Amino acid sequence: MTDPSFSDLRDTDPGHAETTLAPPGDAGPFVRRRSESPFALCVRRTVRGPLDAEVVRCTDDVRLRLASDPRHVVAVPLRGMLHVHYRGTEIDVMAGGAAVLVPSDEATVLVPADSAVALVRVPGDVLCEDLEALLGRTVVRPLQSGVPVPAATAADALGPLAPFLGDVPGPGSVLGNALTAEPLEEAILDGVLHAADEPAREALDATAPSWGPRAVRACLDLIETYPERPHTARTLADGAGLGVRALQACWQRHRGCSPEADLARVRLARAHRDLAELRRGEATVASVATAWGFRPEDFTDRYEARYGHGPEVTLGSPAFA
């Protein structure tokens, strides 16, 4: 996976912001002032591999026009709500929801004042590759785009990703760390496939086959030997010569959990070892958590549940090693 690139645009001039938001050849208005209070627009973008993720925040109403984008576009409210005009219909997307907009049709996303939206653009060929990896077989290309996906349908698949999408920009973010970025990328792709109205994705609801424990044992050995590598369900399945869903079914059958759960278990043990070996001042709980692919805000709860005390107790205290 290629290294991510980041951009951060901030504007306090509504007139200049109009120019920033307008697609080529389009005219505003793209900003509607709500008051005489100071204006601020922030557009932060991360491009990592095939995914293009953008977070837009503004003190005033903003209109974003997606002009015939050839990619699938996922709109997820991070704060507040969104109002989407698409294919002659209007969709209100509330917090915890999402909308998937299929390619080649214009859409307008209205972001109310003091709200925030994450827009993630995904090429169709990448979705095909992900679907093939999940199923372990080829599918007809290109995927056939269906009707726009209502927020209620997309919410189950994509709404839970909102906290992670809100952390999109920056080298220290989820997408800036390979251990967290690659699983998030797969989660977004899987979420789009489950939410979008694609005939081929119906196979995702079918029961996945499972086999003996050999493939699981080989993958588990890889995880335990090289936990610092950016393993994902897809990379493990590729190595085992299985589809992702088949490997997950095997794992559940023979381990009673998911591959991701075992990976988190092994990495948590390595983080515990590091905390015990390091001295205060050499590292922080947050830096160790991030190095092993955990979000610091989730790490403490996981750690306490496993070891019975907080990670800050272990840091610099060999007695807890």
Buried (B, 14 or more C-beta within 10 A) or exposed (E): EEEBEBEEEEBEEBEEBBEEBBBEEEEBEBBBEBEEEEBBBBBBBBBBBBBBBBBBBBBBBBBBBBEEBEBBBBBBBBBBBBBBBBEEEEBBBBBBBBBBBBBEBBBBBBBBBEBBBBBBBBBBEBBBBBBBBBBBEEBEBEBEBEEBBBBBBBBBBBBBBBEBBBBBBBEEBBBBBBBBBBBBBBBBBBBBBBBBBBEBBEBBEEEBEBBEBEBBEEBBEBBBEEBEBBBBBBBBBBBBEBBBBBBBBBBBEBBEEBBBEBBBBBBBBBBBEBBBBBEEEEBBBBBBBBBBBBBBEEBBEBBEEEBEEBBBBBBBBEEBE
